[in-house]
Amino acid sequence: MRIRLAATTAAAAGTLIALTAVPAQAAEYTSALKIRGVQYDAPGSDSNSCSTGNTKDEYLTVKNYSSSKTVNLNGYVVEDAVGNYFEFTANHYLQPGDYVKLRGGNGSDSDAKNVVYRDNCNFIWNNDKDTIYLYKPSGSRADVHSYTKSGSDPDRNGYIKFHS
């Protein structure tokens, strides 16, 4: 009887440990904001020219997946695998379900048009593969997304149609 009770207790303890380990691991990435998609290979021939280039056609979409919380992007950072980064330094509020396109090039940021410009005409995302990190103002990671030219998560593919 004691052997069965000990085995049952050990099995229950192992199950409890396994169940509690999953939420702790998932908690690292709990965030209302997620990388929804990336247009990493801008259409046309790549050119960093601010006046005639296609940098503005390279963009990252960040979406607020919360059903009730508005998020201010001020202080959030987007960074790639080699350290190229952009910090949102102005207030830009994403309502629940809303999104923003972080575009290369120069332009006027607009809440109404869901766009923020990096004010930099250099490409940031590699055309073949990259990893993109989204950091909260506290420095903790909000999301991470990797892609390769041959494929990506279907909801995050570099060639998906985004909201217009």
C-alpha positions as CSV (number, residue, x, y, z in Angstrom):
1,M,0.0,0.0,0.0
2,R,2.8,2.5,0.9
3,I,4.6,1.7,-2.4
4,R,1.5,2.5,-4.4
5,L,0.8,5.7,-2.4
6,A,4.4,6.8,-2.9
7,A,4.3,6.1,-6.7
8,T,1.0,7.9,-7.0
9,T,2.3,10.9,-5.0
10,A,5.5,11.0,-7.1
11,A,3.5,10.9,-10.3
12,A,1.1,13.6,-9.1
13,A,4.0,15.8,-8.1
14,G,5.6,15.3,-11.5
15,T,2.4,16.2,-13.2
16,L,2.1,19.3,-11.0
17,I,5.6,20.4,-11.8
18,A,5.0,19.9,-15.5
19,L,1.8,21.9,-15.4
20,T,3.4,24.8,-13.5
21,A,6.4,24.9,-15.7
22,V,4.4,25.7,-18.8
23,P,2.8,29.0,-17.7
24,A,6.2,30.3,-16.3
25,Q,7.9,29.7,-19.6
26,A,5.0,31.4,-21.6
27,A,4.9,34.4,-19.2
28,E,8.2,35.7,-20.7
29,Y,6.3,36.7,-23.8
30,T,3.0,37.9,-22.4
31,S,2.2,41.1,-24.1
32,A,-0.7,42.7,-25.8
33,L,1.6,43.7,-28.6
34,K,2.9,41.1,-31.1
35,I,4.7,41.3,-34.5
36,R,1.9,40.5,-36.9
37,G,4.0,40.5,-40.1
38,V,6.9,41.9,-42.0
39,Q,7.4,43.0,-45.6
40,Y,11.2,42.3,-45.6
41,D,11.8,42.2,-49.3
42,A,10.5,45.5,-50.6
43,P,9.1,45.3,-54.2
44,G,11.4,46.4,-56.9
45,S,15.2,46.8,-56.9
46,D,16.5,47.7,-53.5
47,S,17.7,51.3,-53.2
48,N,18.4,53.2,-50.1
49,S,18.0,56.6,-51.8
50,C,15.6,58.7,-49.8
51,S,14.2,60.4,-52.9
52,T,13.9,57.6,-55.3
53,G,14.4,54.4,-53.3
54,N,12.0,51.8,-52.1
55,T,12.9,51.7,-48.4
56,K,9.4,52.9,-47.5
57,D,8.0,49.7,-49.0
58,E,9.8,47.7,-46.3
59,Y,7.7,47.6,-43.1
60,L,6.9,45.7,-39.9
61,T,3.4,45.5,-38.6
62,V,2.8,45.4,-34.8
63,K,-0.7,44.7,-33.6
64,N,-2.4,45.1,-30.3
65,Y,-4.1,41.7,-29.7
66,S,-5.7,42.8,-26.4
67,S,-9.5,42.9,-26.3
68,S,-9.6,45.7,-23.8
69,K,-6.2,47.5,-23.3
70,T,-4.9,50.5,-25.2
71,V,-1.1,50.4,-25.5
72,N,1.2,53.4,-25.9
73,L,4.2,52.5,-28.1
74,N,6.4,55.2,-26.6
75,G,9.5,53.4,-25.3
76,Y,9.0,50.1,-27.2
77,V,12.0,49.0,-29.3
78,V,12.2,46.9,-32.4
79,E,15.6,45.2,-33.1
80,D,16.9,42.7,-35.5
81,A,19.5,39.9,-35.0
82,V,22.5,42.0,-35.6
83,G,21.4,45.0,-33.5
84,N,19.8,47.4,-36.0
85,Y,17.0,49.0,-34.0
86,F,14.3,51.5,-33.8
87,E,12.8,53.0,-30.7
88,F,9.3,54.5,-30.6
89,T,10.1,57.9,-29.0
90,A,6.7,59.6,-29.4
91,N,3.3,58.7,-28.1
92,H,1.4,56.4,-30.5
93,Y,-1.6,54.7,-29.1
94,L,-2.9,51.4,-30.3
95,Q,-6.5,50.7,-29.4
96,P,-7.5,47.0,-28.9
97,G,-7.2,45.2,-32.2
98,D,-5.4,48.1,-33.8
99,Y,-2.0,47.9,-35.6
100,V,0.8,50.1,-36.8
101,K,3.2,49.8,-39.7
102,L,6.7,50.8,-38.9
103,R,8.0,51.9,-42.4
104,G,11.5,52.7,-43.6
105,G,12.2,56.1,-45.2
106,N,10.8,59.5,-44.2
107,G,7.3,60.6,-43.7
108,S,4.7,61.9,-41.3
109,D,3.7,59.6,-38.5
110,S,0.0,59.2,-38.3
111,D,-2.4,57.6,-35.8
112,A,-5.2,57.9,-38.4
113,K,-3.1,56.1,-41.1
114,N,-1.6,53.6,-38.6
115,V,2.0,54.5,-39.7
116,V,5.3,55.4,-38.1
117,Y,8.4,56.2,-40.2
118,R,11.9,55.3,-39.1
119,D,13.2,58.5,-40.7
120,N,16.1,56.4,-42.0
121,C,16.4,55.3,-45.7
122,N,18.6,52.3,-45.0
123,F,16.9,48.8,-45.1
124,I,16.8,47.1,-41.7
125,W,15.3,43.6,-42.5
126,N,17.4,41.1,-44.5
127,N,15.8,39.8,-47.7
128,D,16.7,36.2,-47.0
129,K,16.3,35.7,-43.2
130,D,16.3,37.6,-40.0
131,T,15.0,37.6,-36.4
132,I,13.0,40.5,-35.1
133,Y,12.6,41.3,-31.4
134,L,10.0,43.6,-29.9
135,Y,10.9,44.9,-26.4
136,K,8.7,46.7,-23.9
137,P,9.9,50.0,-22.4
138,S,11.0,48.0,-19.3
139,G,13.4,46.1,-21.5
140,S,11.6,42.8,-21.3
141,R,10.8,40.9,-24.5
142,A,7.3,41.4,-25.8
143,D,7.6,39.2,-28.9
144,V,10.1,37.6,-31.3
145,H,9.7,36.5,-34.9
146,S,12.1,34.8,-37.2
147,Y,11.7,34.3,-40.9
148,T,13.5,32.9,-44.0
149,K,12.8,33.6,-47.6
150,S,11.5,30.0,-48.0
151,G,8.8,30.4,-45.4
152,S,7.5,31.8,-42.2
153,D,4.5,31.4,-39.9
154,P,1.5,31.9,-42.4
155,D,0.2,34.8,-40.4
156,R,3.6,36.5,-40.4
157,N,4.9,35.7,-44.0
158,G,6.8,38.5,-45.6
159,Y,4.4,38.5,-48.5
160,I,1.1,38.4,-46.7
161,K,-1.5,41.0,-47.4
162,F,-1.8,43.4,-44.5
163,H,-4.6,45.7,-43.6
164,S,-4.8,48.7,-45.9
